[in-house]
Amino acid sequence: MEYLKKPEVFSKCRDKDIVSQRVSTIIRRIQEGGMNELKRISKEIDNYSGPLMISRDAIRAAADKLPSDLKRSIILSIENIRSFHRNQMNIFSEIDDEPVSGLRRGMRFLPVNTSGCYIPGGRYPLPSTVLMNVIPAQEAGVKNIIISSPPSGDDCIDPVILATASLAGIDNIFAIGGAQAIAAMTFGTGDIPKCDMITGPGNVYVTEAKRQLYGQVGIDSLAGPSEVMIVADEQADSYCLAMDLMAQAEHEPLAKAVLFTTDRDLGLSAIEDVDKICQTAPTGNIMRQSWDNYGTVIFGKQEEGISFANEMAPEHLQICMTNARELLMRFESYGAAFLGYSTPVPYGDYIAGTNHVLPTGGSARFSSGLWTGSFMKALTSLEISGPVKNKLTDAGINFAEEEGLWAHGKSLQLRKGKDNSC
């Protein structure tokens, strides 16, 4: 392999101890002080003293004011995301087996009862993130779904976020941001219900709050900076590749964009095209920081590209090769794959129906993106009766004796030779 562009030696300094301490303080204040403390924190951090719960009238009004073109796009996205995630429910089928008479085992699947969806604020509203978090929960059958998002000006929350939530059928929305939102949804604070599951991306404070509170509440993942790895052959267009790389780089200066190509000239052309894009794009400053710090272009053989991708386990894997679908089976770790020259990542970000809440930082080696199963619990059951009970009892007692757990063995022994009583 040959590096045509290496990432610069660059360390983004973040004092993790300070972030952790601040978050733990916020969590403790809300746990002890409830709604009054939550309001104080909202004033301190967001300079917001308005109502935390958004009225249904305000939510409906935002939907009514939505530009018609955007509204049609959101509705199309809802339809595609819903159909794909509804089909995922076909995976779940109850198990009720009896391999031998008297040994009956079962498994059923139930959704969590209440899910909280965090939608970040920042420079731009993210209506797509509303849909990606809410719709899988709806299709899983979650009864109560709430949204929390940082307050933004006089509208409390960006009107596009409110409108998108309304179109998706959600009207339980709170103007709360940061670690305080995660804590409030974890404990249940005032009108904010106690959540079983919290999903959605956020800044370092949101991520740290999710890390500290995991176990008291389920979480989707600890999201890191956005990533894309593109594997391309000589048939790919260098300018398209450059734009696809920048589509991820413009997220933030910490985003990572990687191109692996089997054509050296294509890689060099893509580097030149990136430079041109950064000079003229409205988000060029962010692109440039990301590209200079983490951008990578590698020339090598196809086998090397596949091996590199499996080691990196990227959030987004884009296969711009003539035989992309056949090659896909050889890639083992990625959040979501995008096949062919005409399928860049933004289709998945917005409109095609696959989910854009994906594992980052190499965690695709062992975890998956958000899907209906993220909101489901697998519940097993066991029933022992009849002659097989004695055989299982003797075997179980052997385990108990080996492990030194006397009461385990005695519990089994008491059932031996009896039918339906102790």
C-alpha positions in Angstrom: 0.0 0.0 0.0 1.1 3.6 -0.7 -0.2 6.6 1.2 -0.9 9.4 -1.2 -2.1 11.5 1.7 -1.6 10.8 5.3 -3.5 12.4 8.2 -1.4 15.0 9.9 0.0 14.3 13.4 -2.7 16.0 15.3 -4.1 15.6 18.8 -7.4 17.1 19.6 -7.0 18.0 23.3 -10.0 17.4 25.4 -9.8 17.3 29.1 -11.9 14.2 29.7 -11.6 14.5 33.5 -13.2 18.0 33.4 -16.0 16.9 31.1 -16.6 13.8 33.3 -16.7 15.9 36.5 -19.1 18.5 35.0 -21.4 15.8 33.8 -21.5 13.9 37.1 -22.3 17.2 38.9 -25.2 17.8 36.5 -26.5 14.3 37.0 -26.3 14.5 40.7 -28.1 17.9 40.8 -31.0 16.6 38.8 -31.2 13.4 40.6 -31.4 15.2 43.9 -33.2 18.4 42.9 -35.6 17.3 40.3 -37.5 19.8 38.1 -36.4 22.9 40.0 -32.8 22.0 39.6 -33.3 21.1 35.9 -34.7 24.6 35.3 -31.8 26.2 37.0 -29.3 24.3 34.9 -31.2 25.2 31.7 -30.9 28.8 32.7 -27.2 28.5 33.6 -26.1 26.5 30.5 -28.6 27.5 27.7 -29.7 30.9 29.2 -33.3 29.5 28.8 -36.1 30.2 31.2 -39.1 29.3 29.1 -41.4 26.3 29.3 -39.5 23.0 29.1 -42.5 21.1 27.6 -43.5 22.3 24.1 -47.2 22.7 23.7 -49.1 20.6 21.1 -50.4 23.8 19.5 -46.8 25.0 18.9 -45.8 21.6 17.4 -48.8 21.6 15.1 -48.2 25.3 14.1 -44.6 24.4 13.1 -45.9 21.6 10.8 -48.4 24.0 9.2 -45.7 26.5 8.4 -43.3 24.0 6.9 -42.4 24.8 3.2 -44.3 22.4 0.9 -41.2 21.1 -0.9 -39.5 20.2 2.4 -42.7 18.8 3.8 -43.0 16.4 0.8 -39.4 15.4 1.2 -39.9 14.6 4.9 -43.0 12.6 4.2 -41.2 10.6 1.5 -38.4 9.9 4.0 -40.9 8.8 6.6 -42.4 6.4 4.2 -39.1 4.8 3.2 -37.7 4.7 6.8 -40.9 3.2 8.1 -41.2 0.5 5.4 -37.6 -0.6 5.9 -37.8 -0.8 9.7 -41.3 -2.4 9.6 -39.8 -5.2 7.5 -37.1 -5.7 10.2 -39.9 -7.0 12.5 -40.1 -10.1 10.3 -36.9 -11.3 12.0 -38.7 -11.7 15.3 -40.7 -14.9 15.8 -41.5 -16.5 19.1 -39.9 -19.7 20.1 -41.7 -22.5 21.9 -39.8 -25.7 21.6 -39.9 -29.1 23.4 -36.8 -31.1 22.3 -37.8 -33.9 24.7 -41.1 -34.5 26.6 -41.2 -32.4 29.7 -38.5 -29.9 28.7 -40.2 -26.8 27.3 -38.4 -23.6 26.4 -39.7 -20.4 25.1 -38.6 -16.9 23.9 -40.8 -13.9 23.1 -39.9 -10.4 22.1 -41.4 -7.2 23.6 -40.5 -3.5 23.1 -39.4 -1.3 25.8 -42.2 0.8 27.3 -40.7 4.3 27.0 -38.0 5.7 24.8 -36.3 9.1 24.8 -34.9 10.5 21.6 -32.2 13.2 21.9 -31.9 15.6 18.9 -28.8 17.8 19.1 -28.8 21.6 18.4 -25.7 23.2 16.9 -25.3 25.1 13.7 -28.1 23.3 11.7 -31.3 21.6 12.6 -31.3 17.8 12.0 -34.8 16.7 11.0 -33.4 13.5 9.6 -32.1 12.5 13.0 -35.7 12.9 14.4 -36.9 10.3 11.9 -34.0 7.9 12.3 -34.6 7.7 16.0 -38.3 7.9 16.3 -39.5 5.6 13.5 -37.6 2.4 14.6 -39.1 2.8 18.1 -42.6 3.2 16.6 -42.2 0.2 14.4 -40.9 -1.9 17.4 -44.1 -1.0 19.2 -42.8 1.4 21.9 -45.8 2.9 23.6 -44.3 6.2 24.8 -41.8 8.1 22.8 -40.4 11.6 23.8 -38.0 14.0 22.1 -35.6 16.3 23.9 -33.6 19.0 22.1 -31.7 22.1 23.2 -33.7 25.3 23.3 -33.1 27.7 20.3 -34.4 31.2 20.5 -38.0 32.3 20.8 -39.3 29.1 19.3 -37.8 27.0 22.2 -36.8 24.3 19.7 -36.0 24.8 16.0 -39.4 24.8 14.2 -38.1 22.3 11.6 -37.5 19.8 14.4 -41.0 20.4 15.8 -42.6 20.1 12.4 -40.7 16.8 11.6 -41.7 15.3 14.9 -45.3 16.2 14.2 -45.3 14.6 10.8 -43.8 11.5 12.4 -46.6 11.4 15.0 -44.7 12.6 18.0 -46.1 15.4 20.2 -44.3 14.9 23.5 -41.3 17.2 23.1 -39.1 19.0 25.7 -36.7 21.9 25.2 -33.8 20.5 27.2 -30.2 20.0 25.9 -27.0 18.5 27.0 -26.2 16.2 29.8 -29.2 17.5 31.7 -31.5 16.1 29.1 -30.0 12.6 29.4 -30.3 12.8 33.2 -33.9 14.1 33.2 -35.0 11.3 30.8 -33.1 8.6 32.8 -34.6 9.5 36.2 -38.0 10.9 35.2 -38.3 14.5 36.1 -41.5 16.4 36.4 -43.5 15.9 33.2 -40.6 14.0 31.7 -41.2 10.3 31.9 -38.6 7.9 33.1 -37.2 6.3 30.0 -36.1 2.7 29.5 -34.0 3.6 26.4 -32.3 6.8 25.2 -31.1 7.2 21.6 -29.6 9.9 19.5 -26.3 11.7 19.0 -24.9 14.7 20.9 -21.8 16.5 22.0 -19.1 15.3 24.4 -21.3 16.1 27.4 -24.3 14.2 26.0 -22.0 11.2 25.2 -20.4 11.3 28.7 -23.8 11.5 30.3 -24.9 8.4 28.4 -21.8 6.6 29.4 -22.2 7.4 33.1 -25.9 6.5 33.1 -25.7 3.4 31.1 -27.1 0.5 33.2 -29.7 2.8 34.7 -31.1 3.3 31.2 -30.4 1.6 27.9 -28.5 3.5 25.3 -27.9 3.1 21.6 -24.2 3.8 21.5 -21.5 6.3 22.5 -21.3 8.2 19.2 -18.0 9.6 18.0 -17.0 11.7 15.0 -18.5 10.8 11.6 -16.4 8.4 9.4 -16.5 7.3 5.8 -14.2 4.9 4.0 -14.5 4.7 0.2 -13.0 1.8 -1.8 -12.8 2.7 -5.5 -11.5 1.3 -8.7 -10.4 3.1 -11.9 -14.0 3.4 -13.2 -15.0 5.9 -10.4 -15.1 9.6 -10.9 -12.5 11.5 -8.9 -14.7 14.6 -8.4 -17.6 12.5 -7.2 -15.3 10.7 -4.8 -14.0 14.0 -3.5 -17.5 15.3 -2.9 -18.5 12.1 -1.1 -15.5 12.4 1.2 -16.3 16.1 1.9 -20.0 15.1 2.6 -18.6 13.5 5.8 -15.8 15.9 6.5 -18.2 18.9 6.7 -19.9 17.4 9.8 -17.1 18.6 12.1 -13.3 19.1 12.2 -12.9 15.7 13.9 -14.6 13.7 11.1 -12.6 11.1 9.3 -12.7 10.7 5.5 -10.7 7.8 3.9 -10.2 6.9 0.3 -8.7 3.6 -0.8 -8.2 3.2 -4.5 -6.8 0.6 -6.9 -5.9 3.4 -9.3 -3.0 5.8 -8.3 -3.9 8.5 -10.7 -7.5 8.5 -9.4 -6.3 9.0 -5.9 -4.1 12.0 -6.8 -7.0 13.5 -8.8 -9.3 13.1 -5.8 -6.8 15.0 -3.6 -6.8 17.9 -6.1 -10.6 17.9 -6.3 -10.9 18.0 -2.5 -8.7 21.1 -2.5 -10.9 22.9 -5.0 -14.1 22.0 -3.1 -12.7 23.3 0.2 -11.9 26.6 -1.5 -15.4 27.4 -2.6 -17.8 25.3 -0.4 -19.9 27.2 2.2 -18.7 24.6 4.7 -15.2 24.6 3.3 -13.5 25.8 6.5 -14.8 22.7 8.4 -14.0 20.4 5.5 -10.4 21.8 5.4 -9.8 21.2 9.1 -11.2 17.7 8.9 -9.3 16.8 5.7 -6.0 18.2 6.9 -6.2 16.5 10.2 -7.7 13.1 9.4 -8.1 12.8 5.6 -6.4 9.8 4.1 -5.9 8.5 0.6 -4.3 5.1 0.0 -3.3 3.4 -3.3 -3.1 -0.4 -3.2 -4.5 -3.7 -4.3 -8.2 -4.7 -3.9 -7.3 -7.3 -1.3 -5.4 -4.7 0.7 -8.4 -2.4 0.6 -10.7 -5.0 1.9 -8.3 -5.9 4.7 -7.9 -2.2 5.6 -11.7 -1.7 5.7 -12.3 -4.7 7.9 -9.6 -3.5 10.4 -11.0 0.1 10.4 -14.6 -1.0 10.7 -15.9 2.3 9.4 -19.2 3.9 10.2 -19.9 4.3 6.4 -18.4 2.0 3.8 -18.8 3.1 0.2 -17.9 0.6 -2.4 -17.4 2.4 -5.7 -16.4 -0.6 -7.8 -17.9 -2.5 -10.8 -18.6 -5.6 -8.8 -19.7 -3.9 -5.6 -22.5 -6.2 -4.6 -20.3 -9.3 -5.0 -17.5 -7.7 -3.1 -19.8 -6.8 -0.2 -19.7 -10.3 1.1 -16.0 -10.0 1.8 -16.4 -6.9 4.0 -17.1 -8.0 7.6 -17.4 -4.9 9.8 -19.1 -1.6 8.9 -22.1 0.4 10.1 -23.8 0.7 6.7 -22.6 0.0 3.2 -23.3 1.9 0.0 -22.9 0.0 -3.2 -21.9 1.2 -6.6 -20.9 4.5 -8.2 -24.3 6.1 -7.8 -25.0 5.5 -4.1 -23.3 8.0 -1.9 -23.8 8.1 1.8 -26.3 11.0 1.9 -29.0 8.8 0.4 -28.8 6.8 3.6 -28.5 10.0 5.7 -31.8 11.3 4.5 -34.2 9.6 2.3 -33.7 6.0 1.2 -34.9 4.3 4.5 -31.7 2.8 6.0 -30.7 4.2 9.4 -28.0 6.8 9.8 -27.4 6.2 13.5 -24.4 4.0 13.2 -21.4 2.7 15.2 -18.2 4.8 15.1 -14.6 4.5 16.2 -14.2 0.9 15.1 -17.2 -0.3 17.2 -18.8 -1.8 14.1 -16.6 -4.8 14.8 -19.0 -5.7 17.6 -22.1 -3.5 17.3 -24.8 -2.4 14.9 -26.6 0.7 13.9 -30.0 1.7 15.2 -32.8 -0.7 14.1 -36.1 -2.0 15.4 -34.3 -4.6 17.4 -32.6 -1.8 19.4 -35.9 -1.3 21.2 -36.8 -4.9 21.7 -36.2 -7.2 24.7 -35.8 -11.0 24.3 -37.6 -12.8 27.2 -37.0 -16.5 27.7 -39.1 -19.0 29.7 -38.5 -22.5 30.9 -40.9 -25.3 32.1 -39.7 -28.7 33.5 -42.0 -31.6 34.1 -42.3 -35.4 33.7 -39.5 -38.1 33.6 -36.9 -35.8 32.1 -36.8 -33.8 35.3 -34.8 -36.5 37.2 -32.2 -36.6 34.5 -31.8 -32.8 34.5 -31.8 -32.7 38.3 -28.9 -35.1 38.6 -26.9 -33.2 36.0 -27.7 -29.9 37.6 -26.6 -31.1 41.0 -23.3 -32.1 39.6 -22.8 -28.5 38.5 -23.9 -27.1 41.8 -21.5 -29.3 43.7 -18.6 -28.4 41.5 -19.3 -24.7 41.9 -19.8 -25.0 45.7 -23.3 -23.6 45.6 -25.2 -25.8 48.1 -28.6 -24.1 47.9 -28.6 -24.5 44.1 -28.2 -28.3 44.4 -30.7 -28.5 47.2 -33.3 -26.5 45.2 -33.0 -29.1 42.4 -32.9 -32.1 44.7 -36.3 -31.1 46.3 -38.0 -31.4 42.9 -36.7 -34.9 42.1 -39.3 -37.6 41.9 -42.2 -35.1 42.3 -44.6 -33.8 39.7 -46.0 -30.4 40.3 -45.1 -29.6 43.9 -42.1 -29.1 46.1 
